[in-house]
Amino acid sequence: MASIRKRARKVGTFTWAVLWRDSDTGKQTSRSLVSEADAKMLKDFLDANGQSFSMAAEAASRMTSTAPTVQQVVSEHIETLTAASSGTRRTYRGQARIHIYPVLGAVPVDRLTRAEVARWFNGMTISAKSKKNVHAILSAALKTAVADGLISENVALGMRAADEVSTFEPVFLSEAQMSIIYSALPQRWRLYVELLENTGLRYGEATALRWQDVQQRDGRAALRVTRAWRRGDDGEYIGPPKTKRSRRTVTLPLWLGDALLGARGDAAAGDLMFTRPSGLHLSNSYFHLSVWMPLMKEITGQLGAKPRIHDLRHTHASRLIAKGFLYR
């Protein structure tokens, strides 16, 4: 710990010397101050910052800053985004709360340094993709702070995570593997899985389909994809698909179109095509936990793989490419 010594001067006044071994240099160091209060403050800052004068000085400068904190800047940035859905905003809030605020949140934005951001970035024990996403939130918020005149530069620019192998490698299922899946899949879900496999629709797009979205096109059934389930502050809701290009018409194989139209029964045009047995929305979590995971547990040994539901989309894309079609 640092210590204080009172020293008399020849002119009859006193100074207070703060002595410590600086952790940055390893050398015994001292600094004389004209008041006891200033000496006690320096001692407290040194003791709180591991006897590092540079860190103590930085901590002292933060106390005198009148700029908003990193947490205030990031929070304001998220809440004023104009192109983000409520679900996206909710995701950003959660990422900032978990990964940004505990480490950088209390730092005045004008005292944030590139070295500090780098230490935070390197210290995150999450995947490279997740690091990129969280860093993008901070960097965008700092860019806004520059535009607002709060800081002169964005100290988060240019940081990249080392390449890492994705936790989930895509699985491309053969027709033989799909046969194994269908043989064990409860009959109620067969048509739904066949739709995913043979159209490449995203999960949220397929579960938002209504019977009125089936059209006749050149003698064949086609699906008009204009909606998708999205996640918002109050849960899931139906909104537009992921991108503008996702609004599209998907022509169905003859057999699938016939099967789909034959399954309508007396359902109203505005009814959802696929629901839970209770009639509620077929959420991803419900299907994953109640249908897909138990199925995979049963047949993974036969499949030689453990595909996700989204891998049905990968499978469809790979087949189109194999047939010479450009898939986007």
Backbone torsions as a table, in degrees:
resi	resn	phi	psi	omega
1	MET	NA	152.6	176.3
2	ALA	-72.4	156.4	178.7
3	SER	-130.6	162.3	-178.8
4	ILE	-123.6	134.7	175.9
5	ARG	-125.0	131.0	177.7
6	LYS	-87.2	129.3	-176.7
7	ARG	-125.7	135.0	178.6
8	ALA	-86.2	143.0	176.8
9	ARG	-104.7	157.8	-178.0
10	LYS	-61.1	-28.0	-177.5
11	VAL	-81.1	2.7	176.8
12	GLY	93.6	0.3	177.2
13	THR	-100.2	-179.4	-177.4
14	PHE	-128.6	155.0	168.6
15	THR	-126.6	161.4	178.6
16	TRP	-121.2	118.2	-177.8
17	ALA	-98.0	129.8	175.6
18	VAL	-100.0	126.4	-177.8
19	LEU	-118.2	136.5	177.6
20	TRP	-160.2	160.6	173.2
21	ARG	-97.6	111.7	-173.8
22	ASP	-69.4	126.1	-177.3
23	SER	-70.8	-20.0	179.1
24	ASP	-77.4	-37.1	-175.8
25	THR	-107.3	-21.4	-176.2
26	GLY	78.7	5.1	-176.0
27	LYS	-101.7	148.5	173.2
28	GLN	-68.4	129.6	-172.7
29	THR	-134.4	152.6	176.9
30	SER	-143.4	156.4	177.6
31	ARG	-147.4	128.6	-178.3
32	SER	-94.7	137.3	-179.6
33	LEU	-128.1	154.0	-171.9
34	VAL	-85.8	-11.4	179.1
35	SER	-132.3	149.6	179.2
36	GLU	-66.8	-34.4	-180.0
37	ALA	-63.0	-43.2	178.5
38	ASP	-64.1	-38.8	179.7
39	ALA	-64.9	-42.5	179.2
40	LYS	-64.9	-36.9	179.3
41	MET	-65.5	-44.0	178.6
42	LEU	-62.5	-43.1	178.6
43	LYS	-58.9	-44.1	-178.9
44	ASP	-63.3	-42.1	179.6
45	PHE	-65.6	-40.2	178.3
46	LEU	-64.0	-45.6	-179.1
47	ASP	-63.8	-34.0	-178.3
48	ALA	-80.0	-13.7	-176.1
49	ASN	-124.1	35.6	172.2
50	GLY	63.3	29.9	179.5
51	GLN	63.5	24.9	175.8
52	SER	-99.3	116.7	-178.6
53	PHE	-65.9	-37.7	-178.9
54	SER	-64.3	-40.6	178.6
55	MET	-70.7	-37.6	178.2
56	ALA	-63.9	-41.4	179.0
57	ALA	-64.9	-39.2	178.4
58	GLU	-64.5	-42.5	178.9
59	ALA	-63.0	-39.9	179.1
60	ALA	-65.5	-40.1	-179.5
61	SER	-65.9	-32.2	178.2
62	ARG	-66.2	-34.1	-179.6
63	MET	-66.1	-27.9	-177.9
64	THR	-93.0	-5.4	-178.8
65	SER	-72.8	141.1	176.2
66	THR	-106.2	4.0	-179.0
67	ALA	-75.9	155.7	175.5
68	PRO	-65.5	157.9	179.4
69	THR	-77.8	166.7	176.2
70	VAL	-58.0	-41.6	179.8
71	GLN	-61.1	-42.6	179.5
72	GLN	-64.2	-40.5	-178.4
73	VAL	-68.2	-45.3	-179.7
74	VAL	-65.3	-43.9	-179.7
75	SER	-61.8	-44.4	179.0
76	GLU	-63.1	-40.4	178.6
77	HIS	-60.8	-46.5	-178.7
78	ILE	-62.9	-43.9	-175.4
79	GLU	-71.7	-20.9	-177.8
80	THR	-103.6	8.2	174.3
81	LEU	-63.6	134.4	-176.5
82	THR	-99.5	-23.4	-175.3
83	ALA	-101.5	2.9	-177.1
84	ALA	-94.9	140.2	175.5
85	SER	-74.3	165.8	179.1
86	SER	-62.9	-32.8	177.8
87	GLY	-66.9	-42.3	177.8
88	THR	-63.2	-42.7	178.8
89	ARG	-61.2	-39.3	178.9
90	ARG	-63.6	-42.3	177.9
91	THR	-62.3	-44.0	179.6
92	TYR	-61.6	-42.5	179.5
93	ARG	-59.8	-44.9	-179.7
94	GLY	-63.5	-42.8	179.5
95	GLN	-64.0	-41.7	179.8
96	ALA	-66.6	-41.7	-178.3
97	ARG	-64.1	-37.1	-176.4
98	ILE	-84.0	-41.6	-168.4
99	HIS	-107.9	-26.1	-174.6
100	ILE	-101.0	-52.2	-171.5
101	TYR	-62.6	-40.9	-177.8
102	PRO	-59.8	-30.5	-176.0
103	VAL	-100.6	-45.9	-173.1
104	LEU	-110.6	-9.3	-170.6
105	GLY	-56.2	-37.8	-174.4
106	ALA	-84.9	-6.0	-176.6
107	VAL	-76.8	128.1	173.2
108	PRO	-58.1	136.4	-171.3
109	VAL	-63.5	-27.4	179.3
110	ASP	-81.6	-3.5	177.0
111	ARG	-109.2	-1.3	179.7
112	LEU	-71.4	131.0	-178.0
113	THR	-110.6	159.1	177.5
114	ARG	-62.0	-39.4	179.8
115	ALA	-62.9	-38.5	-179.9
116	GLU	-66.5	-42.1	178.1
117	VAL	-65.3	-39.1	179.4
118	ALA	-64.1	-42.2	178.4
119	ARG	-63.5	-41.2	177.1
120	TRP	-62.6	-45.4	-177.2
121	PHE	-61.8	-48.3	-179.0
122	ASN	-68.8	-23.7	-177.6
123	GLY	-83.7	-10.0	179.2
124	MET	-73.0	123.1	-178.7
125	THR	-97.5	61.8	178.0
126	ILE	-132.7	172.8	-177.1
127	SER	-64.8	161.2	179.9
128	ALA	-59.5	-39.7	179.9
129	LYS	-65.3	-42.4	178.7
130	SER	-66.0	-39.8	176.0
131	LYS	-57.8	-44.7	-179.6
132	LYS	-60.2	-42.8	-178.1
133	ASN	-66.8	-43.5	-179.7
134	VAL	-68.4	-43.2	178.4
135	HIS	-60.3	-36.7	-179.6
136	ALA	-62.1	-35.3	177.9
137	ILE	-64.4	-48.6	-179.8
138	LEU	-62.7	-46.9	-177.2
139	SER	-62.5	-41.2	179.1
140	ALA	-65.2	-38.1	178.8
141	ALA	-66.3	-40.2	178.2
142	LEU	-68.6	-33.8	175.8
143	LYS	-62.3	-40.9	176.0
144	THR	-64.6	-39.2	178.9
145	ALA	-63.8	-35.3	175.1
146	VAL	-63.8	-46.5	-179.4
147	ALA	-62.4	-31.9	-179.9
148	ASP	-84.2	-2.1	178.4
149	GLY	80.3	13.8	-179.8
150	LEU	-78.1	-33.1	179.0
151	ILE	-137.6	162.5	-177.2
152	SER	-92.9	-21.2	-180.0
153	GLU	-149.1	157.7	177.1
154	ASN	-92.7	103.4	-174.3
155	VAL	-78.3	-1.3	179.3
156	ALA	-97.1	-3.7	-177.7
157	LEU	-65.2	143.8	169.3
158	GLY	83.6	9.9	-179.6
159	MET	-94.5	133.4	-178.7
160	ARG	-133.3	144.8	177.2
161	ALA	-84.4	150.6	175.4
162	ALA	-62.8	144.5	179.9
163	ASP	-61.2	135.8	178.0
164	GLU	-132.1	151.7	176.7
165	VAL	-73.5	132.2	179.7
166	SER	-59.6	142.2	177.8
167	THR	-61.9	-33.4	-177.7
168	PHE	-112.7	110.5	173.6
169	GLU	-88.4	135.3	-179.4
170	PRO	-62.5	144.1	178.2
171	VAL	-112.5	127.3	178.5
172	PHE	-107.3	113.0	-172.1
173	LEU	-89.1	136.1	176.1
174	SER	-81.2	168.1	177.3
175	GLU	-62.8	-34.8	178.3
176	ALA	-65.2	-40.2	178.2
177	GLN	-67.3	-38.8	177.4
178	MET	-64.5	-34.6	177.3
179	SER	-62.4	-39.4	177.2
180	ILE	-62.9	-42.6	179.3
181	ILE	-61.9	-47.0	-177.3
182	TYR	-66.8	-31.5	-179.3
183	SER	-67.9	-26.5	-178.8
184	ALA	-103.8	-13.2	-176.1
185	LEU	-74.1	132.3	175.3
186	PRO	-56.2	140.0	-174.1
187	GLN	-55.9	-32.4	-178.3
188	ARG	-57.0	-32.6	-173.2
189	TRP	-100.8	-0.1	-174.5
190	ARG	-61.0	-50.0	-177.0
191	LEU	-61.8	-38.2	179.7
192	TYR	-63.9	-46.2	179.7
193	VAL	-66.5	-37.7	176.6
194	GLU	-61.8	-37.8	177.6
195	LEU	-63.9	-45.8	179.0
196	LEU	-61.7	-43.8	-177.6
197	GLU	-65.4	-37.9	-170.0
198	ASN	-102.1	2.0	177.3
199	THR	-123.9	-23.5	-176.9
200	GLY	75.3	13.8	177.9
201	LEU	-64.7	146.5	172.2
202	ARG	-70.7	157.1	-177.2
203	TYR	-56.8	-48.8	-177.2
204	GLY	-65.9	-26.9	176.4
205	GLU	-72.8	-44.7	-176.9
206	ALA	-65.3	-39.1	-177.1
207	THR	-78.7	-8.7	176.3
208	ALA	-95.4	-3.0	-178.6
209	LEU	-66.7	139.2	172.1
210	ARG	-111.5	163.9	-179.9
211	TRP	-63.9	-28.2	178.6
212	GLN	-71.2	-10.9	178.6
213	ASP	-81.9	-4.1	174.9
214	VAL	-87.4	126.2	-179.6
215	GLN	-124.8	156.8	172.6
216	GLN	-94.7	127.2	-175.9
217	ARG	-138.6	110.2	-178.8
218	ASP	55.1	42.7	177.3
219	GLY	78.1	6.2	-179.8
220	ARG	-128.2	152.7	177.8
221	ALA	-76.9	144.3	178.0
222	ALA	-140.8	152.3	179.0
223	LEU	-105.6	129.7	174.4
224	ARG	-94.4	111.3	-176.4
225	VAL	-95.8	107.0	-178.6
226	THR	-128.4	-4.3	-174.1
227	ARG	-138.0	162.8	175.1
228	ALA	-160.1	151.5	174.5
229	TRP	-74.5	133.4	178.4
230	ARG	-123.2	163.7	179.6
231	ARG	-108.8	126.8	179.6
232	GLY	-123.0	-174.6	-178.5
233	ASP	-61.0	-32.9	-176.8
234	ASP	-102.8	19.7	-179.6
235	GLY	112.0	-160.1	-177.2
236	GLU	-85.7	147.5	178.6
237	TYR	-147.3	161.4	178.7
238	ILE	-92.4	127.1	178.0
239	GLY	-138.8	-163.1	178.1
240	PRO	-72.1	162.0	176.4
241	PRO	-62.1	178.0	-173.1
242	LYS	-59.1	-43.9	-179.3
243	THR	-134.4	169.1	177.7
244	LYS	-61.5	-37.2	-179.9
245	ARG	-70.0	-15.9	179.1
246	SER	-74.5	-15.0	173.2
247	ARG	-77.7	110.2	-170.2
248	ARG	-156.6	168.5	173.3
249	THR	-111.0	128.6	-176.8
250	VAL	-113.6	114.3	178.1
251	THR	-76.5	135.3	-175.7
252	LEU	-97.4	149.3	168.6
253	PRO	-56.3	147.9	-176.6
254	LEU	-52.9	-46.9	-177.0
255	TRP	-64.5	-36.1	-179.4
256	LEU	-72.7	-38.7	177.1
257	GLY	-61.4	-44.1	179.2
258	ASP	-63.4	-41.9	-179.3
259	ALA	-64.8	-39.8	-178.6
260	LEU	-66.8	-47.5	-179.8
261	LEU	-65.5	-34.2	179.1
262	GLY	-70.3	-20.5	-177.6
263	ALA	-88.6	-5.0	-175.0
264	ARG	-67.1	-41.4	-178.4
265	GLY	61.9	-131.3	-178.7
266	ASP	-101.7	20.7	179.2
267	ALA	-65.0	144.7	177.8
268	ALA	-75.0	157.9	-176.8
269	ALA	-58.5	-34.2	-177.2
270	GLY	-88.5	0.3	179.1
271	ASP	-72.8	148.7	174.2
272	LEU	-68.6	141.3	178.7
273	MET	-67.5	-41.0	-172.8
274	PHE	-125.2	126.6	179.4
275	THR	-140.1	173.7	171.1
276	ARG	-70.7	166.6	176.0
277	PRO	-55.9	-28.7	179.9
278	SER	-78.2	-10.7	-176.7
279	GLY	95.8	-7.1	179.2
280	LEU	-74.8	166.3	178.4
281	HIS	-55.2	134.1	179.6
282	LEU	-82.5	80.3	-177.6
283	SER	-69.6	156.8	179.0
284	ASN	-60.2	-42.5	-177.9
285	SER	-63.8	-40.1	179.9
286	TYR	-63.5	-50.0	-176.9
287	PHE	-65.0	-39.8	-178.7
288	HIS	-63.0	-48.5	-174.8
289	LEU	-79.7	-36.0	-173.3
290	SER	-92.1	-25.3	-174.8
291	VAL	-119.7	-58.3	-168.9
292	TRP	-70.1	-48.1	-178.0
293	MET	-63.9	-45.2	175.4
294	PRO	-60.4	-36.3	178.3
295	LEU	-64.6	-46.0	-179.4
296	MET	-64.7	-37.0	178.4
297	LYS	-61.5	-34.3	-177.7
298	GLU	-76.2	-37.1	-169.4
299	ILE	-118.9	3.9	-178.1
300	THR	-54.8	-39.8	179.4
301	GLY	-60.9	-38.8	178.0
302	GLN	-71.7	-39.2	-177.5
303	LEU	-70.5	-36.0	-173.4
304	GLY	77.0	15.5	-179.3
305	ALA	-159.5	166.6	176.8
306	LYS	-130.3	78.7	-176.6
307	PRO	-71.0	152.9	170.4
308	ARG	-90.9	168.5	177.0
309	ILE	-59.7	-39.0	-178.2
310	HIS	-64.4	-20.0	179.3
311	ASP	-68.5	-15.3	172.7
312	LEU	-66.6	-34.1	175.5
313	ARG	-68.9	-41.9	176.0
314	HIS	-60.5	-41.4	-179.5
315	THR	-62.4	-44.4	178.7
316	HIS	-61.6	-43.3	-179.1
317	ALA	-63.1	-42.0	-178.1
318	SER	-65.3	-34.7	179.1
319	ARG	-69.7	-37.6	177.4
320	LEU	-64.6	-41.4	179.0
321	ILE	-63.6	-41.6	180.0
322	ALA	-62.1	-29.9	179.8
323	LYS	-88.3	1.5	176.4
324	GLY	94.5	8.9	178.4
325	PHE	-92.2	142.7	175.6
326	LEU	-86.2	121.4	-176.1
327	TYR	-107.8	132.1	178.7
328	ARG	-130.9	NA	NA
